[in-house]
Amino acid sequence: MTQDELNNRLSDQMNRTMYLLTIVAAVLLPPSLITGLFGINVGGMPGVENIWAFTGVVIALIVIAVIEVILLRRLKWI
């Protein structure tokens, strides 16, 4: 009886932890994909000539993350 209760508590805690990690991964995955596609860490990336290109990319990534969080809240996943 006590062992079952302990197992249930541990299972619930692990489920909450996995849920949180899934949400964090879902929010961080699209910006990671975009930076990988643009090759942000290598020379010759798009927008090198423009001094505002990096700032624009960073702002776009933040906007994407915020939109994703709003979408997840509307779907009641967060």
C-alpha positions as CSV (number, residue, x, y, z in Angstrom):
1,M,0.0,0.0,0.0
2,T,2.7,2.5,1.0
3,Q,4.9,1.3,-1.8
4,D,2.1,2.0,-4.3
5,E,1.6,5.5,-3.0
6,L,5.3,6.2,-3.3
7,N,5.4,4.9,-6.8
8,N,2.4,7.0,-7.8
9,R,4.0,10.1,-6.4
10,L,7.3,9.5,-8.1
11,S,5.4,8.8,-11.4
12,D,3.4,12.0,-11.1
13,Q,6.6,14.0,-10.4
14,M,8.4,12.5,-13.4
15,N,5.4,13.2,-15.6
16,R,5.4,16.8,-14.6
17,T,9.1,17.1,-15.2
18,M,8.8,15.5,-18.7
19,Y,5.9,17.8,-19.5
20,L,8.0,20.8,-18.6
21,L,11.0,19.6,-20.6
22,T,8.7,18.9,-23.6
23,I,7.4,22.5,-23.5
24,V,10.9,24.0,-23.2
25,A,12.1,21.9,-26.2
26,A,9.0,22.9,-28.2
27,V,9.7,26.6,-27.7
28,L,13.5,26.3,-28.3
29,L,13.4,24.0,-31.3
30,P,12.2,26.4,-34.1
31,P,14.8,29.1,-33.2
32,S,17.5,26.5,-33.2
33,L,16.4,25.3,-36.6
34,I,16.3,28.8,-38.1
35,T,19.8,29.6,-36.8
36,G,21.1,26.3,-38.1
37,L,19.6,27.0,-41.6
38,F,21.0,30.5,-41.8
39,G,24.4,29.4,-40.5
40,I,24.5,32.1,-37.9
41,N,27.8,30.9,-36.5
42,V,29.7,30.8,-39.9
43,G,31.0,33.5,-42.2
44,G,29.1,34.3,-45.3
45,M,25.7,34.3,-43.7
46,P,22.8,36.3,-45.2
47,G,22.7,39.9,-44.2
48,V,26.4,40.4,-43.4
49,E,26.4,43.6,-45.4
50,N,23.6,45.1,-43.3
51,I,24.5,46.2,-39.8
52,W,21.0,45.6,-38.6
53,A,20.7,42.0,-39.9
54,F,21.8,40.3,-36.7
55,T,19.5,42.4,-34.6
56,G,16.7,41.6,-37.0
57,V,17.3,37.9,-36.8
58,V,17.4,38.0,-33.0
59,I,14.2,40.0,-32.8
60,A,12.5,37.6,-35.3
61,L,13.6,34.6,-33.1
62,I,12.2,36.2,-30.0
63,V,8.9,37.0,-31.8
64,I,8.7,33.4,-33.0
65,A,9.2,32.1,-29.4
66,V,6.6,34.5,-28.0
67,I,4.1,33.5,-30.7
68,E,4.7,29.9,-29.9
69,V,4.2,30.4,-26.2
70,I,0.9,32.3,-26.9
71,L,-0.2,29.5,-29.2
72,L,0.6,26.8,-26.6
73,R,-1.4,28.8,-24.0
74,R,-4.4,29.2,-26.2
75,L,-4.3,25.4,-26.8
76,K,-4.2,25.1,-23.0
77,W,-1.0,23.0,-23.2
78,I,0.7,25.4,-20.8
